[in-house]
Amino acid sequence: MYAFRKVGVESTDILVNLWAETFTQAYHDIHSLKNIRTYCDQNYSAGDATAILSSDQFDCIIAYREEVPVGYYLLNYQSCPTPLDGASSELKQIYILSSEYGAGLGRILAEHAFDVARRAGSKWIWLCVSNSNYRAQKFYKKLNFEPVASGPILVVGTDELSSTIMTLCIEE
């Protein structure tokens, strides 16, 4: 049903569009449209996408359904700020279009990311999730992520949000 493609700078426009659309859909009931637009303008530019997609520090995988991009994840090969017993990678972003909610795509993308990180030598996956994003928190708990520390303050326009760092051991 879904095809997954590791993408590079040739997919800058696709990633920028997915960033804005999925972020807006995920946070429309938490933030004002003005704050969402401000956040997207400050964080999701073509320059930002090009920098990430041309870096060896990141892998970007886009999910397609019938050649239409419907979700993605960014895996950042960066160690967790909380010490862990073994190498770790950050699941920097994982978002899907709301049309795919409930179809299992989020879990499939997450498991794909776990496999990629495992092959890169990571024992752990970590992420930072907003404490006000209850949908994401529930999703990560279903995947057996555990909270380990307070995360940074996330700024979306004029909103300041607390966050939590969560980890999952992916060692087989």
ZIUR-V950658 format. One record per pair of residues at least 24 apart in sequence whose ideal C-beta (glycine too) atoms are under 10 Angstrom apart, sorted by the first residue. I is the first residue (numbers start at 1). J is the second residue. D is the distance in Angstrom with one decimal. If there is no record, write none. Layout:
I_J_D ; I_J_D
This chain:
1_63_9.7 ; 1_65_6.5 ; 1_66_8.9 ; 1_103_8.1 ; 1_104_9.0 ; 1_105_8.7 ; 1_108_9.0 ; 2_63_4.9 ; 2_64_6.7 ; 2_65_5.6 ; 2_66_9.4 ; 2_70_7.4 ; 2_71_8.2 ; 2_96_10.0 ; 2_100_8.8 ; 2_103_8.8 ; 2_104_9.2 ; 2_105_6.3 ; 2_108_6.5 ; 2_109_8.5 ; 2_112_9.5 ; 3_62_9.1 ; 3_63_7.3 ; 3_64_4.7 ; 3_65_7.9 ; 3_66_8.9 ; 3_67_8.1 ; 4_61_5.3 ; 4_62_7.3 ; 4_63_5.6 ; 4_64_7.6 ; 4_71_9.5 ; 4_72_9.4 ; 4_73_9.4 ; 4_108_8.4 ; 4_109_7.8 ; 4_112_5.9 ; 4_116_9.8 ; 5_60_9.2 ; 5_61_6.9 ; 5_62_5.5 ; 5_63_8.3 ; 5_64_6.7 ; 5_69_9.0 ; 5_72_9.7 ; 6_59_6.1 ; 6_60_7.0 ; 6_61_5.5 ; 6_62_8.3 ; 6_75_9.9 ; 6_116_8.4 ; 7_49_9.9 ; 7_53_6.6 ; 7_59_9.1 ; 7_60_5.3 ; 7_61_7.4 ; 7_62_5.4 ; 7_69_9.3 ; 7_72_8.3 ; 8_50_9.6 ; 8_53_5.2 ; 8_54_7.0 ; 8_60_8.0 ; 9_46_9.8 ; 9_49_8.0 ; 9_50_5.5 ; 9_51_9.4 ; 9_52_9.3 ; 9_53_4.7 ; 9_54_5.2 ; 10_53_8.3 ; 11_49_8.1 ; 11_53_6.6 ; 11_60_7.5 ; 11_62_6.6 ; 11_69_8.5 ; 11_72_9.4 ; 12_45_9.7 ; 12_46_5.5 ; 12_47_9.0 ; 12_48_9.3 ; 12_49_4.5 ; 12_50_5.3 ; 12_51_9.8 ; 12_52_9.2 ; 12_53_6.2 ; 12_54_9.2 ; 13_46_7.2 ; 13_49_8.0 ; 14_49_8.8 ; 14_53_10.0 ; 14_60_9.7 ; 14_62_6.4 ; 14_64_9.5 ; 14_69_5.3 ; 14_72_8.5 ; 15_44_8.4 ; 15_46_9.0 ; 15_48_9.0 ; 15_49_4.5 ; 15_50_9.2 ; 15_52_7.7 ; 15_53_6.7 ; 15_60_6.5 ; 15_62_7.3 ; 15_69_8.6 ; 15_72_6.8 ; 15_74_8.8 ; 15_93_9.9 ; 16_40_9.0 ; 16_44_5.9 ; 16_45_7.1 ; 16_46_5.6 ; 16_47_9.6 ; 16_48_8.0 ; 16_49_5.1 ; 16_50_9.4 ; 17_44_9.2 ; 17_49_9.7 ; 17_69_7.6 ; 18_44_9.1 ; 18_49_9.5 ; 18_60_9.7 ; 18_62_7.0 ; 18_63_9.5 ; 18_69_5.7 ; 18_70_8.4 ; 18_71_7.4 ; 18_72_5.3 ; 18_93_9.6 ; 18_95_7.0 ; 18_96_9.1 ; 18_97_7.9 ; 19_43_7.7 ; 19_44_3.9 ; 19_45_9.3 ; 19_48_8.3 ; 19_49_7.4 ; 19_72_8.3 ; 19_74_9.6 ; 19_93_8.0 ; 19_95_7.7 ; 20_44_5.6 ; 21_69_9.4 ; 21_70_9.9 ; 21_95_8.7 ; 21_97_6.4 ; 21_98_8.9 ; 22_69_9.8 ; 22_70_9.1 ; 22_71_7.1 ; 22_72_7.7 ; 22_93_8.7 ; 22_94_9.3 ; 22_95_3.5 ; 22_96_6.4 ; 22_97_6.0 ; 22_98_8.1 ; 22_100_9.6 ; 23_93_8.9 ; 23_95_6.7 ; 23_156_9.0 ; 24_98_9.4 ; 25_95_8.2 ; 25_96_8.7 ; 25_97_6.5 ; 25_98_4.3 ; 25_99_8.8 ; 25_101_8.7 ; 26_95_6.2 ; 26_96_8.8 ; 26_97_9.7 ; 26_98_8.0 ; 26_101_9.7 ; 26_130_9.7 ; 26_133_7.1 ; 26_135_7.2 ; 26_136_7.4 ; 27_130_8.4 ; 27_132_8.9 ; 27_133_7.4 ; 27_135_9.8 ; 27_136_9.9 ; 27_156_7.0 ; 27_159_9.4 ; 27_161_9.9 ; 28_98_9.0 ; 29_132_9.9 ; 29_134_9.9 ; 29_135_9.3 ; 30_130_7.9 ; 30_132_5.5 ; 30_133_6.8 ; 30_134_9.0 ; 30_135_9.6 ; 30_156_8.1 ; 30_159_7.9 ; 30_161_8.3 ; 31_130_10.0 ; 31_132_9.0 ; 31_156_5.1 ; 31_157_6.5 ; 31_158_9.1 ; 31_159_5.5 ; 31_161_9.0 ; 32_156_9.2 ; 32_157_7.0 ; 32_158_8.3 ; 32_159_8.1 ; 33_157_9.5 ; 34_157_6.2 ; 34_158_8.4 ; 35_155_9.3 ; 35_156_5.1 ; 35_157_2.6 ; 35_158_6.0 ; 35_159_5.5 ; 36_156_6.9 ; 36_157_7.1 ; 36_159_9.6 ; 37_157_7.8 ; 38_155_9.4 ; 38_156_7.5 ; 38_157_4.0 ; 38_158_8.0 ; 38_159_9.7 ; 39_154_9.2 ; 39_155_7.8 ; 39_156_4.5 ; 39_157_5.8 ; 39_159_8.8 ; 40_156_9.5 ; 40_157_9.8 ; 41_157_9.7 ; 42_155_8.8 ; 42_156_9.4 ; 42_157_8.8 ; 43_155_9.8 ; 43_156_9.3 ; 52_76_8.7 ; 52_92_8.6 ; 52_93_9.6 ; 57_90_9.9 ; 57_92_9.8 ; 58_89_10.0 ; 58_90_9.5 ; 58_92_7.2 ; 58_93_9.9 ; 59_89_9.0 ; 59_92_9.8 ; 59_113_8.3 ; 59_116_6.0 ; 59_117_8.7 ; 59_120_8.2 ; 60_92_9.4 ; 60_93_9.0 ; 61_94_9.5 ; 61_109_7.2 ; 61_112_6.3 ; 61_113_7.2 ; 61_116_7.3 ; 62_109_9.6 ; 63_96_7.2 ; 63_97_9.5 ; 63_100_8.1 ; 63_105_6.1 ; 63_106_9.7 ; 63_108_7.6 ; 63_109_5.9 ; 63_112_8.4 ; 65_97_9.2 ; 65_99_8.9 ; 65_100_7.4 ; 65_103_8.8 ; 65_105_8.2 ; 68_97_9.0 ; 68_99_9.5 ; 69_97_8.4 ; 70_95_10.0 ; 70_96_6.2 ; 70_97_5.0 ; 70_98_10.0 ; 70_99_7.0 ; 70_100_5.1 ; 70_103_9.0 ; 70_105_6.8 ; 70_109_9.9 ; 71_95_6.3 ; 71_96_3.4 ; 71_97_6.4 ; 71_99_9.9 ; 71_100_6.0 ; 71_103_9.7 ; 71_105_5.4 ; 71_106_7.4 ; 71_108_8.9 ; 71_109_5.8 ; 72_96_8.0 ; 72_97_9.9 ; 72_109_7.6 ; 73_106_9.4 ; 73_109_5.1 ; 73_110_7.4 ; 73_112_7.4 ; 73_113_5.0 ; 73_116_8.9 ; 74_113_8.9 ; 75_112_9.4 ; 75_113_5.4 ; 75_114_9.5 ; 75_116_5.9 ; 75_117_6.0 ; 75_120_8.1 ; 75_122_9.0 ; 75_125_8.4 ; 76_117_9.8 ; 76_126_9.6 ; 76_127_9.7 ; 77_117_8.2 ; 77_120_6.5 ; 77_121_9.2 ; 77_122_8.0 ; 78_126_8.9 ; 79_122_9.3 ; 79_124_9.0 ; 79_126_8.5 ; 80_122_10.0 ; 80_124_6.6 ; 80_125_9.0 ; 80_126_4.1 ; 80_127_9.2 ; 80_128_9.7 ; 80_148_8.0 ; 80_149_8.8 ; 80_165_6.9 ; 80_166_9.9 ; 80_167_6.5 ; 81_126_8.3 ; 81_128_9.0 ; 81_148_9.7 ; 81_149_7.4 ; 81_151_8.4 ; 81_152_8.9 ; 81_165_6.8 ; 82_124_9.9 ; 82_126_7.5 ; 82_148_5.1 ; 82_149_4.5 ; 82_150_9.7 ; 82_151_9.5 ; 82_165_5.7 ; 82_166_10.0 ; 82_167_7.3 ; 83_148_9.6 ; 83_149_9.9 ; 84_122_9.7 ; 84_123_7.4 ; 84_124_4.8 ; 84_126_7.4 ; 84_148_8.2 ; 84_167_6.4 ; 84_169_8.5 ; 85_123_7.4 ; 85_124_8.2 ; 85_169_8.8 ; 85_171_9.9 ; 86_121_9.1 ; 86_122_7.7 ; 86_123_3.2 ; 86_124_6.0 ; 86_169_8.1 ; 86_170_9.8 ; 86_171_7.1 ; 87_117_8.9 ; 87_120_8.3 ; 87_121_5.4 ; 87_122_4.9 ; 87_123_5.6 ; 87_124_7.1 ; 87_171_9.8 ; 88_117_8.2 ; 88_121_9.9 ; 88_122_5.6 ; 88_123_6.9 ; 88_124_3.8 ; 88_125_6.9 ; 88_126_5.4 ; 88_167_7.4 ; 88_168_9.7 ; 88_169_9.6 ; 88_170_9.2 ; 89_113_8.3 ; 89_114_9.4 ; 89_116_8.3 ; 89_117_4.2 ; 89_118_9.1 ; 89_120_6.5 ; 89_121_8.7 ; 89_122_4.3 ; 89_123_9.4 ; 89_124_7.5 ; 89_125_6.0 ; 89_126_7.6 ; 89_127_9.9 ; 89_170_8.9 ; 90_117_9.1 ; 90_122_9.5 ; 90_124_9.7 ; 90_125_7.6 ; 90_126_5.6 ; 90_127_6.4 ; 90_128_7.9 ; 90_165_9.6 ; 91_117_8.0 ; 91_125_5.3 ; 91_126_7.2 ; 91_127_4.4 ; 91_128_9.2 ; 91_129_9.8 ; 91_140_9.0 ; 91_143_9.9 ; 91_145_9.1 ; 91_166_9.2 ; 91_168_8.7 ; 92_126_9.9 ; 92_127_7.6 ; 92_128_8.7 ; 93_127_8.8 ; 94_127_8.0 ; 94_136_8.7 ; 94_139_8.8 ; 94_140_9.4 ; 95_136_9.3 ; 101_135_8.5 ; 106_135_9.7 ; 106_136_9.2 ; 106_139_5.9 ; 106_140_9.8 ; 106_142_9.3 ; 106_143_8.9 ; 107_139_8.1 ; 107_142_7.8 ; 107_143_7.0 ; 110_139_8.2 ; 110_140_8.5 ; 110_142_9.6 ; 110_143_5.7 ; 110_145_9.4 ; 110_168_9.0 ; 111_143_8.4 ; 111_170_9.5 ; 113_170_9.1 ; 114_143_8.8 ; 114_168_7.6 ; 114_170_4.6 ; 114_172_9.8 ; 115_170_8.4 ; 115_172_9.9 ; 117_168_9.9 ; 117_170_6.2 ; 118_170_5.3 ; 118_171_7.5 ; 118_172_7.0 ; 122_169_9.9 ; 122_170_6.6 ; 122_171_8.6 ; 123_169_6.4 ; 123_170_6.7 ; 123_171_4.5 ; 123_172_9.8 ; 124_148_9.9 ; 124_167_5.5 ; 124_168_6.8 ; 124_169_5.8 ; 124_170_6.6 ; 124_171_7.9 ; 125_166_9.0 ; 125_167_7.0 ; 125_168_4.9 ; 125_169_8.4 ; 125_170_5.4 ; 126_151_9.9 ; 126_165_6.2 ; 126_166_6.8 ; 126_167_4.6 ; 126_168_7.7 ; 127_151_8.9 ; 127_163_9.6 ; 127_164_9.2 ; 127_165_7.4 ; 127_166_5.6 ; 127_167_8.1 ; 127_168_8.5 ; 128_152_6.8 ; 128_154_7.8 ; 128_163_5.1 ; 128_164_7.2 ; 128_165_5.5 ; 128_166_7.7 ; 129_154_9.3 ; 129_161_9.9 ; 129_163_6.1 ; 129_164_5.8 ; 129_165_8.3 ; 129_166_6.1 ; 130_154_5.5 ; 130_156_8.4 ; 130_159_9.6 ; 130_161_4.7 ; 130_162_7.7 ; 130_163_5.3 ; 130_164_8.3 ; 131_161_6.5 ; 131_162_4.6 ; 131_163_6.0 ; 131_164_6.0 ; 132_156_9.7 ; 132_159_8.5 ; 132_161_5.4 ; 132_162_8.0 ; 132_163_9.0 ; 133_161_8.2 ; 133_163_8.8 ; 136_166_9.8 ; 137_164_7.8 ; 137_166_8.4 ; 140_164_9.3 ; 140_166_5.5 ; 140_167_10.0 ; 140_168_8.1 ; 141_166_8.4 ; 143_168_6.5 ; 144_168_5.9 ; 144_169_8.7 ; 145_169_9.9
